[in-house]
């Protein structure tokens, strides 16, 4: 089998290159100025050793030749003032580039979060079905923080240290070729050690990023399922499962930090040894007056004084050189961690958006001289605007006529969920689905919304293939109430208005009254202005379901999908809701999924599903007469599950 996996180093270079391109695209001027300041600061920070050498040389000459302050004082003051000036420039440029980098970093992360969240809204439902919420949340927390660390600190420090290393190398080479050669030999060894030890750290830092995502996913799952955990006394098993996830995270983090923590002492001691070797060789050169220590020796007229000062300065440059090499190596770990985080973020951003090739749209319409025409104002009529290849456009009134013809579907290849399913729902009809869990009831409603696309067959909506209808317009025409109610942080009014963002307060109140929710809402502390948090934790399950029904009612769609809409409501509340639901369903095409068969007796058509196939179809009375599976379910001969 051909391996198409990209080599890790190439992948990292690609992620780094993409990150830098985005930084320069968003902040071209600020990035350029920041880069100039970083380079300037790095070069300036490399020069003090030169001036220190001049000061030592002048002082040495003064001592040897007996000259006083009047002879050498001016040279010392000029050298010291130049040195102080360089330090001030370094301080100012360093402060400026840090401020600019902070602005760039936070702005870049803001844009990244926007890319991630906006892209996430366009992802297919399948992505959320196959990825845990905790792992997705890890993108916005752990991976973003790793990227922040890399951009704001690691990359600037890496660049500055690399420039200082390069600058010091040329200065040292100018002063003494042979001493520089010794330093280079030590650096080659440092690079070798860094590659061996640092490479291991990088591998485990990447594993750490993935492990954190798994950890957050597990914790999020346990938090959502605490009631289930406690009801089934699953605490010890949950602890055991957590220990496994936690142990994996510990192992990856421990290995990564063990490599990283081992690297710095090794490099530090190599630098110390190199410092001693340079000092010994420099001393030998001075004693034997060899080694071409400096091209400026003869000009100063004193080999011993100048050579001693130069070796002292060279030793300082050696220490500075090694420290910056260590900094480069140390920042590599943070860069690798940041690249691992960035790689995961780009993976989310690059996820294939939900494909929508539809071109039929839903528009406001009215009848003029017996013909349907599009209009700007909002009317009680909607129409499908269907452009054709010959340049003509037809308008079809939105009625809610839904037809499924010989539909096949599978979530995973080779594992069919629906087979040869045909359903005919005329406008205003109530169609109910009955069957055991896994029979395919909810799958049918998912296909109507095009959360998934069918493998074979046809689904037509008012005579139009739904693949031709834009998904947003298709879903706008469908109202849905799910078994699991999701409420959002905000007032009760805000949550009802979620079904139709431009709905007036009066429309929201009417929808609540229609759903039977108005009574309990008025009894809340602040009525419709009561704040809901934690998915409506301050409401009962039945009250939350009533709000979901009101939210669907305010949208006033021609087709309603009720997926176990009353499953969480007690018998008394169900009677209230049923009256509201009857008013809500009047004149609409309705698809109902229910385990309580008493709620679907008045359906026009009841469809019994078994393992993705339709085995019975008809009205309640007709199915009772057949005495088939529906009859056995209704009379309690065997349980639906």
Protein Blocks (a to p, Z undefined) as FASTA:
>chain_A
ZZfbdcfklmmmmmmmmmmmmmmmmmmmlmmmmmmmmmmmmmmmmmmmmmmmmmmmmmmm
mmmnopafklmmmmmmmmmmmmmmmmmmmmmmmmmmmmmmmmmmmmmmmmmmmmmmmmmm
mpcfklmmmpcfklmmmmmmmmmmmmmmmmmmmmmmmmmmmmmmmmmmmmmmmmomklmm
mmmmmmmmmmmmmmmmmmmmmmmmmmmmmmmmmmmmmmmmmmmmmmmmmmnopmmmmmmm
mmmmmmmmmmmmmmmmmmmmmmmmmmmmmmmmmmmmmmmmmmmmmmnogailbfklmmno
paklmmmmmmmmmmmmmmmmmmmmmmmmmmmmmmmmmmmmmmmmmmmmmpccdddfbfbd
cdddddeehiacddfbdcfbdcdddddfkopacddddehpacdehiacdfbghiafbghi
acdddehiacddeddehilpmmmmmmmnomaccfbdcddeehiafklpcfklmmmmpccd
dfbdcddeddfklmmmmmomkbcfklmmmmmmmnopmmmmmmpmnlmmlcceehhllbcf
klmmmmmmmmmmmnopabdcdehklmmpcfklmmmmmmmmmmmmgopacddddfblmlmm
mpmbdcddeehiafbgcdfklmmmnopmklmmmnopacfZZ
